[in-house]
Amino acid sequence: MDKFIAALHLVMEPATLATLVASSLFGFAVGCLPGLTATMAVALLVPMTFFMSPIAAITSIVAASAMAIFAGDIPGALLRMPGTPASAAYVDDSYELTKRGEAGLVIAANAAFSAIGGIFGTAVLIVAAPALADFALDFSAYEFFWLGVLGLSCAVFVAGDDLVKGLASLMLGLLVSTVGMDYTTGHPRFTFGIVNLLEGVSFIPGLIGMFALPEILRSLLSRGEITHVAKVTVRGAWRKTWEAGKRYWGQAAGGSVLGTIVGALPGGGADTAAWISYAAAKKMSKEPEKWGKGHIEGIVAGSAANNAALSGAWIPAIVFAIPGDTITAIGIGVLYLKGVNPGPTVFINNGELFYAVFIIFILANLIMFPLGALAMRIAQIVLRIPRDLILPALLVLSMTGAYAIDSDIFGIWILLALGTTAYFMEENGFPIAPMVLGIVLGEIVEQNFMQALISSNGNVLGLFSRPIAATLGVATIIVWAVPLMRLAWSRRGRPAPASVTDDGNRGPA
């Protein structure tokens, strides 16, 4: 209790509170710009932390990352351009709701359920950090392989009505993920002699291209006024969000739990958590036919998951100094620079500091509510701008974001190539979500598969040799087997087609 009171005094210092507000606004601004990820927001703050106290430094990291993840939902809702990869899972639902005049509802729901997920993850961080960190440390290449494959299995749920086209889209995404140096041999694959492709296809420019360019091309080919946002007051948006929360509280809880668990696994990340939560919620939904067409249920599940994952990633970071994602890796580096060593004895040596971090997490998530209200005001302005003014700015913004990732013009070529591919896919009924999923998880699956095979001397059955790996493996096989069995059963139950006999009469085939 004494350490908690000391932590509260640390947080209430004017310098710490000023850092919290300033970093939240910075993360909000960065997250709203497509291509500038939460990791980039945190990285840009690192030089500033040199001049801060330890508590102010870690406050800037926590606040900026939490706000950037939430703010990434805003351009996804307004322009169909996810600001961060974690927003891509439910961007179609967000954008379709915005086109129906529900931008206020989308942004309010993003803010509210991101805050709920983040606070839940923080609560787990406070109560069960050591136990969950032990669980995360039990994961080896075997478990991460099956976790990645289970994530790819989400394509079955997000593919839409045509499973074959969804799987084709997934395979294309996996093909893109194999471009670059082979993980085990270092041999270049599908690079065609282009040096820029040796490290693979940069994901962020591809993500911007796949969502932004098709929308720009469609808008250019169908001239007309841009959709206007309906007159949804801030109070009305929060009321609708409250109603959505009462109806879909199970999806919010499930997304928070899944996000925390995936985030606690080193390498899990908010984007993986959002996809898995979105797909799991769709599988359990009573209205799966509405998903992807402007349904708030998927936004509830995904928004809760991505910020819960952000909190969950700090569990192994604080207890064992093992980063859960790139953001916590930067955070650990900042702590070391300030002379604070995370690890098993952290609550003995620096207890008040890390209790202060927990309080900062809660405050950072609560700030999402006023910034969500601000975002709704911005939305009403943005959606009233004529289309002819929006499109050139949208194209320039997309290309700027693609270039900014590596400060390389090759990012723009990736944007154009994958964006054009996505346009033709959508025009022919191929969903984009499975392709994005393949690009995100393909490298994770391949690398851990190769590590697992090396560890088991090439024995494929070794993938089932550990209890957790075997459980994940069986779950993955069931996920794939059930839809195939249903498809086979439905075809078996159909009546045989009639055939025409030689005398022109119809008879049984």
C-alpha positions in Angstrom: 0.0 0.0 0.0 2.9 2.4 0.8 4.3 1.8 -2.7 1.0 2.5 -4.3 0.6 5.8 -2.4 4.2 6.7 -3.5 3.3 5.8 -7.1 0.2 8.1 -6.9 2.4 11.0 -5.8 4.8 10.3 -8.7 1.9 10.4 -11.2 0.3 13.5 -9.8 3.4 15.6 -10.3 2.7 18.4 -12.8 5.6 17.3 -15.1 4.2 13.8 -15.3 0.6 14.9 -16.0 1.8 17.4 -18.6 3.8 14.6 -20.3 0.8 12.4 -20.2 -1.4 15.0 -22.0 1.3 16.1 -24.5 2.2 12.5 -25.4 -1.4 11.5 -25.8 -2.0 14.4 -28.2 1.2 13.4 -30.1 0.1 9.8 -30.4 -3.3 10.9 -31.5 -1.9 13.0 -34.3 0.5 10.3 -35.5 -2.1 7.5 -35.3 -4.5 9.6 -37.5 -1.9 9.7 -40.3 -1.9 6.5 -42.4 1.5 4.9 -42.5 2.7 6.4 -39.3 2.3 3.5 -36.8 2.2 3.4 -33.0 5.8 2.1 -33.1 6.9 5.1 -35.1 5.2 7.4 -32.6 7.1 5.8 -29.8 10.4 5.8 -31.7 10.0 9.6 -32.4 9.7 10.2 -28.7 12.8 8.4 -27.6 15.2 11.4 -28.1 12.8 13.5 -25.9 13.0 11.0 -23.1 16.7 11.8 -22.6 15.6 15.0 -20.8 12.8 13.4 -18.7 12.6 11.7 -15.4 12.1 7.9 -15.5 8.4 8.1 -14.7 7.9 10.9 -17.3 9.8 8.9 -19.9 7.8 5.8 -19.5 4.6 7.9 -19.3 5.4 9.3 -22.8 5.9 5.8 -24.2 2.7 4.3 -22.7 0.4 7.3 -23.5 1.6 7.8 -27.1 1.3 4.1 -28.0 -2.1 3.7 -26.5 -3.5 6.8 -28.2 -1.9 5.9 -31.6 -3.5 2.5 -31.6 -7.0 4.1 -31.0 -6.4 7.0 -33.4 -5.5 4.6 -36.2 -9.2 3.7 -36.3 -10.2 7.2 -37.4 -8.8 7.4 -40.9 -10.0 3.8 -41.4 -13.6 5.0 -40.6 -13.4 8.2 -42.6 -11.3 7.3 -45.6 -11.0 3.5 -45.5 -7.3 4.0 -44.8 -6.3 2.2 -41.5 -3.9 4.4 -39.6 -2.2 1.4 -38.0 -2.2 -2.4 -38.9 -4.3 -3.1 -35.8 -7.2 -1.1 -37.4 -7.2 -3.1 -40.6 -9.3 -6.0 -39.3 -12.5 -4.1 -39.0 -11.9 -1.2 -41.4 -14.6 -2.3 -43.9 -17.3 -2.3 -41.2 -16.1 1.1 -40.0 -16.2 2.7 -43.4 -19.6 1.2 -44.4 -21.1 2.6 -41.2 -19.6 6.0 -42.0 -21.1 6.0 -45.5 -24.5 5.5 -43.8 -23.9 8.6 -41.7 -22.7 6.8 -38.5 -19.2 8.2 -38.2 -19.9 9.5 -34.7 -21.0 6.0 -33.6 -17.9 4.4 -35.1 -15.4 6.8 -33.5 -17.2 6.7 -30.1 -17.2 2.9 -30.2 -13.5 2.8 -31.1 -12.7 5.1 -28.2 -14.9 3.4 -25.7 -14.0 -0.2 -26.4 -10.3 0.6 -26.9 -10.4 2.1 -23.4 -12.3 -0.9 -22.0 -9.8 -3.3 -23.5 -6.8 -1.3 -22.4 -8.1 -1.0 -18.8 -8.9 -4.7 -18.7 -5.4 -5.5 -19.9 -4.0 -3.2 -17.3 -6.0 -5.0 -14.6 -4.6 -8.3 -15.7 -1.2 -6.7 -15.8 -1.6 -5.7 -12.1 -3.1 -8.9 -10.8 -1.7 -11.7 -12.8 1.6 -10.5 -14.5 3.9 -13.1 -13.0 1.7 -16.1 -13.8 0.9 -14.9 -17.4 4.6 -14.1 -18.0 5.5 -17.7 -16.9 2.9 -19.0 -19.4 4.3 -16.8 -22.2 7.8 -18.1 -21.5 6.6 -21.6 -22.1 6.0 -20.8 -25.8 8.6 -22.0 -28.2 8.8 -22.1 -32.0 6.3 -25.0 -31.9 3.6 -23.0 -30.1 4.2 -19.9 -32.2 3.9 -21.8 -35.4 0.5 -23.2 -34.4 -0.6 -19.8 -33.1 0.3 -18.3 -36.5 -1.5 -21.0 -38.4 -4.5 -20.5 -36.1 -4.4 -16.8 -36.9 -4.3 -17.7 -40.6 -7.4 -19.8 -40.0 -9.2 -16.6 -39.4 -9.3 -16.3 -43.2 -12.1 -19.0 -43.0 -14.2 -16.6 -41.0 -13.4 -13.3 -42.7 -13.5 -14.6 -46.3 -17.1 -13.6 -46.8 -19.6 -15.7 -48.7 -17.2 -17.3 -51.2 -14.7 -19.5 -49.3 -12.8 -20.4 -52.4 -12.1 -16.8 -53.3 -11.2 -16.1 -49.7 -8.6 -18.9 -49.7 -7.2 -17.7 -53.0 -6.8 -14.2 -51.5 -5.0 -15.8 -48.5 -2.7 -17.7 -50.7 -1.8 -14.5 -52.6 -1.0 -12.9 -49.3 1.2 -15.8 -48.3 3.0 -15.6 -51.6 3.8 -11.9 -51.0 5.1 -12.7 -47.5 7.7 -15.2 -49.0 9.4 -12.4 -51.1 12.9 -11.7 -49.8 15.7 -13.7 -48.3 15.0 -17.3 -47.3 15.0 -17.6 -43.5 17.2 -20.7 -43.3 19.5 -20.4 -46.3 19.6 -16.7 -47.0 18.8 -17.3 -50.7 16.8 -14.6 -52.4 13.2 -15.6 -53.4 11.0 -13.8 -55.9 13.1 -10.7 -55.8 13.8 -10.6 -59.6 17.2 -9.0 -59.0 15.6 -6.0 -57.2 17.8 -5.1 -54.1 14.9 -3.4 -52.3 13.0 -6.7 -52.1 15.8 -8.6 -50.4 14.2 -7.7 -47.0 10.7 -8.6 -48.2 7.7 -6.5 -49.2 7.3 -3.6 -46.7 4.0 -4.3 -45.0 2.8 -0.7 -44.2 3.0 0.7 -47.7 1.2 -2.4 -48.9 -1.5 -2.0 -46.3 -2.1 1.6 -47.3 -2.2 0.7 -51.0 -4.6 -2.2 -50.5 -7.1 -0.1 -48.7 -6.6 3.5 -50.0 -5.9 3.0 -53.7 -9.0 1.0 -54.6 -11.2 3.6 -52.9 -9.4 6.4 -54.8 -9.8 4.6 -58.1 -13.4 3.8 -57.5 -14.1 7.4 -56.6 -12.4 8.7 -59.7 -14.3 6.2 -61.9 -17.7 7.1 -60.3 -17.9 10.9 -60.2 -20.3 12.5 -57.7 -20.6 14.0 -54.3 -18.9 12.5 -51.3 -21.2 11.0 -48.7 -22.1 13.5 -46.0 -22.0 12.6 -42.4 -25.4 12.6 -40.7 -26.1 15.0 -37.9 -25.1 12.7 -35.1 -24.5 14.7 -31.9 -21.7 13.7 -29.5 -24.3 12.8 -27.0 -26.2 10.7 -29.5 -23.0 8.8 -30.5 -22.2 8.0 -26.9 -25.8 6.8 -26.3 -25.6 4.5 -29.3 -22.2 3.2 -28.1 -23.7 2.5 -24.7 -26.5 0.5 -26.4 -23.9 -1.4 -28.5 -22.0 -2.2 -25.3 -25.1 -3.6 -23.5 -25.9 -5.7 -26.6 -22.4 -6.9 -27.3 -20.8 -6.9 -23.9 -19.7 -10.6 -24.5 -17.7 -9.5 -27.6 -16.1 -6.7 -25.7 -15.1 -9.1 -22.9 -13.9 -11.8 -25.3 -11.9 -9.3 -27.3 -10.3 -7.9 -24.1 -9.3 -11.4 -22.9 -8.0 -12.6 -26.3 -6.1 -9.3 -26.8 -4.4 -9.6 -23.4 -3.4 -13.2 -24.0 -2.1 -12.6 -27.5 -0.3 -9.4 -26.4 1.4 -11.3 -23.6 3.0 -13.6 -26.1 6.3 -12.2 -27.3 5.8 -11.2 -30.9 2.0 -11.4 -30.7 1.1 -7.7 -31.2 -2.1 -5.7 -31.5 -2.6 -6.4 -35.2 -2.6 -10.2 -34.6 -4.9 -9.8 -31.6 -7.4 -7.7 -33.5 -7.6 -10.2 -36.4 -8.0 -13.2 -34.1 -10.6 -11.4 -32.0 -12.6 -10.2 -35.0 -12.6 -13.6 -36.6 -13.5 -15.4 -33.3 -16.4 -12.9 -32.7 -17.7 -13.4 -36.2 -17.6 -17.2 -35.8 -19.7 -16.9 -32.6 -22.0 -14.2 -33.9 -25.7 -14.7 -34.5 -25.6 -12.3 -37.5 -22.4 -13.2 -39.4 -24.0 -12.2 -42.7 -23.9 -8.5 -41.6 -20.1 -8.5 -41.0 -18.1 -6.5 -43.5 -21.2 -4.5 -44.5 -21.3 -2.0 -41.6 -21.8 -4.0 -38.4 -20.8 -2.6 -35.0 -20.2 -6.0 -33.4 -16.9 -6.6 -35.2 -15.7 -3.1 -34.2 -16.5 -3.8 -30.6 -14.5 -7.0 -30.5 -11.5 -5.7 -32.5 -11.2 -2.3 -30.7 -11.2 -4.0 -27.3 -8.6 -6.5 -28.5 -5.9 -4.2 -29.9 -5.6 -2.0 -26.8 -5.8 -5.0 -24.5 -2.9 -6.5 -26.4 -0.9 -3.3 -25.9 -1.3 -3.6 -22.1 -0.7 -7.4 -22.3 2.6 -6.9 -24.1 4.0 -5.2 -21.0 3.5 -8.4 -18.9 6.6 -10.2 -20.1 8.4 -6.9 -20.5 8.1 -5.8 -16.9 8.4 -9.2 -15.2 11.1 -10.8 -17.4 12.5 -7.9 -19.5 11.3 -9.8 -22.6 9.5 -7.4 -25.0 6.0 -8.5 -26.1 6.2 -6.3 -29.2 8.3 -3.5 -30.8 6.7 -0.9 -28.6 7.7 -2.6 -25.4 11.1 -3.3 -26.8 11.6 0.5 -27.1 10.1 0.9 -23.7 12.6 -1.5 -22.1 15.4 0.3 -23.8 14.2 3.6 -22.3 14.0 2.0 -18.8 17.6 0.8 -19.1 18.7 4.3 -20.2 17.1 5.6 -17.0 18.9 3.1 -14.8 15.7 1.0 -14.2 16.1 -2.7 -14.8 12.9 -4.7 -15.4 13.0 -8.3 -14.3 11.8 -10.7 -11.6 12.9 -8.4 -8.8 11.4 -5.2 -10.3 8.6 -4.9 -7.7 11.2 -5.1 -4.9 13.7 -2.6 -6.3 11.4 -0.2 -8.2 8.0 -1.1 -7.0 6.6 2.4 -6.8 7.7 3.2 -10.4 5.9 0.3 -11.9 2.8 0.9 -9.8 2.9 4.4 -11.3 3.1 2.8 -14.8 -0.1 0.9 -14.0 -1.9 4.2 -13.0 -0.6 5.8 -16.2 -2.0 3.0 -18.3 -5.5 3.6 -16.8 -5.3 7.4 -17.2 -4.0 7.0 -20.8 -7.0 4.9 -21.7 -9.5 7.3 -20.0 -8.1 10.2 -22.1 -9.5 8.4 -25.1 -13.0 9.6 -24.2 -12.4 13.4 -24.6 -10.1 12.8 -27.7 -12.9 10.6 -29.2 -15.3 13.5 -28.8 -12.7 15.7 -30.5 -12.4 13.2 -33.3 -16.1 13.2 -33.9 -16.0 17.0 -34.4 -13.2 16.5 -36.9 -15.2 13.8 -38.7 -18.1 16.1 -39.3 -15.7 18.6 -41.1 -13.8 16.0 -43.1 -16.8 14.3 -44.5 -18.3 17.5 -45.8 -15.3 18.3 -47.9 -16.0 17.9 -51.7 -14.7 14.7 -53.2 -12.6 16.6 -55.8 -10.6 18.2 -52.9 -10.4 15.0 -50.9 -9.0 12.7 -53.6 -5.7 14.5 -54.4 -5.0 15.1 -50.7 -5.7 11.4 -50.0 -3.4 10.2 -52.7 -0.6 12.5 -51.6 -1.1 11.5 -48.0 -1.0 7.8 -48.9 2.2 8.2 -50.9 3.8 10.3 -48.1 3.0 7.6 -45.6 4.4 4.9 -47.9 7.6 6.9 -48.4 8.1 7.7 -44.7 8.4 4.1 -43.6 11.9 3.6 -44.9 12.5 7.0 -46.5 12.6 5.1 -49.8 10.6 5.8 -53.0 10.3 2.0 -53.4 7.6 2.1 -50.8 5.4 4.1 -53.3 5.9 1.4 -55.9 4.8 -1.2 -53.4 1.7 0.9 -52.6 0.8 1.2 -56.3 1.5 -2.5 -57.1 -0.5 -4.0 -54.2 -3.2 -1.2 -54.4 -3.8 -2.0 -58.1 -4.0 -5.7 -57.3 -6.4 -5.1 -54.5 -8.6 -3.0 -56.8 -9.0 -5.7 -59.4 -9.5 -8.3 -56.7 -12.4 -6.4 -55.2 -13.9 -5.7 -58.6 -14.0 -9.4 -59.2 -15.4 -10.4 -55.8 -12.1 -11.4 -54.0 -12.0 -10.2 -50.4 -8.9 -8.2 -49.3 -8.9 -9.2 -45.6 -7.5 -12.7 -46.1 -4.7 -11.3 -48.3 -3.8 -8.8 -45.5 -3.9 -11.6 -43.0 -1.5 -13.7 -45.1 1.0 -10.9 -45.5 0.9 -10.1 -41.7 1.3 -13.7 -40.4 3.0 -15.5 -43.3 6.6 -14.6 -42.2 5.8 -15.6 -38.5 4.4 -19.0 -39.6 7.3 -19.7 -42.0 10.1 -18.7 -39.6 8.7 -20.7 -36.6 7.9 -23.7 -38.8 11.6 -23.8 -40.0 12.8 -23.4 -36.4 10.5 -26.1 -35.2 11.7 -28.5 -37.9 15.3 -27.8 -37.2 14.7 -28.5 -33.4 12.9 -31.8 -34.2 15.4 -32.9 -36.8 12.8 -32.7 -39.6 10.2 -34.7 -37.7 6.8 -33.1 -38.5 5.2 -34.9 -35.7 7.4 -33.0 -33.4 5.0 -30.1 -33.9 2.7 -32.0 -31.5 5.4 -33.0 -29.0 4.6 -30.3 -26.4 1.3 -30.0 -24.6 0.5 -26.4 -25.5 1.6 -27.0 -29.1 -0.5 -30.1 -29.4 -3.6 -28.3 -28.0 -3.1 -25.4 -30.5 -2.5 -27.9 -33.3 -5.7 -29.9 -32.6 -7.7 -26.6 -32.4 -6.3 -25.5 -35.7 -7.1 -28.8 -37.4 -10.7 -28.6 -36.1 -11.1 -25.0 -37.3 -10.1 -26.1 -40.8 -11.9 -29.5 -40.8 -15.4 -28.4 -39.6 -16.1 -26.1 -42.6 -14.8 -28.7 -45.1 -16.9 -31.4 -43.4 -20.0 -29.2 -43.6 -19.3 -28.5 -47.3 -18.9 -32.2 -48.1 -22.0 -33.0 -46.1 -24.1 -30.4 -47.8 -23.0 -31.7 -51.2 -23.8 -35.2 -50.2 -27.3 -34.3 -49.2 -28.1 -32.6 -52.5 -30.3 -34.6 -54.9 -28.6 -36.0 -57.9 -29.1 -33.9 -61.1 -31.5 -35.2 -63.7 -30.2 -36.5 -67.0 -31.8 -36.6 -70.4 -32.5 -40.1 -71.8 -32.3 -41.0 -75.4 -36.0 -40.6 -75.9 -35.9 -37.0 -74.6 -37.5 -37.7 -71.2 -35.7 -36.7 -68.0 -34.6 -39.5 -65.8 -32.3 -39.9 -62.8 -28.6 -39.2 -63.4 
